[in-house]
Amino acid sequence: MTKLIVGNWKMNKTSTEAAQLVQELSKIPSGVSVAICPPFTALDRCAQLLKGTPIALGAQNVYCQEKGAFTGEIAPDMLTDLGIRYVIIGHSERRSLFFETDELVNQKVKLAQQHQLIPIICVGESLEEREQNQTLMVIERQVTTALKDVTNANLVIAYEPIWAIGTGKTATPEIAQEVHHVIRQLLSKHFNDNTIHILYGGSMKPSNAAALLAQPDITGGLIGGASLVADDFLEIIRQAA
Ligand code: PGA
């Protein structure tokens, strides 16, 4: 299965800085799918620059309504109008800092799909949940609720253990594989489809990407910090190709 590498730039890069980084991302090898998710304010400019390149564009969030009085929110149409293909939904930072629930994630997934956006649904346990042996239960709840009444398998799941995000601590390939395998089983049961991407995220970098990507149920990566450095991101892409 062709691997999928996605850069999540989070709240980094002005539009001008984003344009510079995009220009450094040339020479993408074939045999790998690549997307970047810059902040909203840089999407239009990045869309122009990425025309005709193999790099797809994603957004970091979307709202669960079509339009209206939702100050500060972004509707799916506003994304598709720019040619955006992916949208990250339910990142742990959205869940913990902005109180997004599994139910809201589910509403966003359904509306995004109605607009032909491919949701990248993030799930992952906290350190406390892992220490209390609740990891698989939490993952199952997050995946199952996010997919309630979802029949379209055109989506991506990203497993991002919260304790590994931005901390430099990566899940070992074995720990990640165990969870990815459970997600794979949940997806097979729900959609009868074994081709859905399951990305690993959480301090993935050039030094650990190959071992993680070698696991049978890890089909790509959602990269935060390392996607902000062109050489590092390109190196991870090469390892996935
Ligand atoms: P990180 O972030 O690679 O900086 O740990 C990953 C993410 O939060 O998507």
Boltz pocket constraint, residues with backbone or C-beta under 6 A from the ligand:
constraints:
  - pocket:
      binder: B
      contacts: [[A, 8], [A, 160], [A, 164], [A, 165], [A, 166], [A, 167], [A, 168], [A, 201], [A, 202], [A, 203], [A, 204], [A, 222], [A, 223], [A, 224], [A, 225], [A, 226]]
      max_distance: 6.0
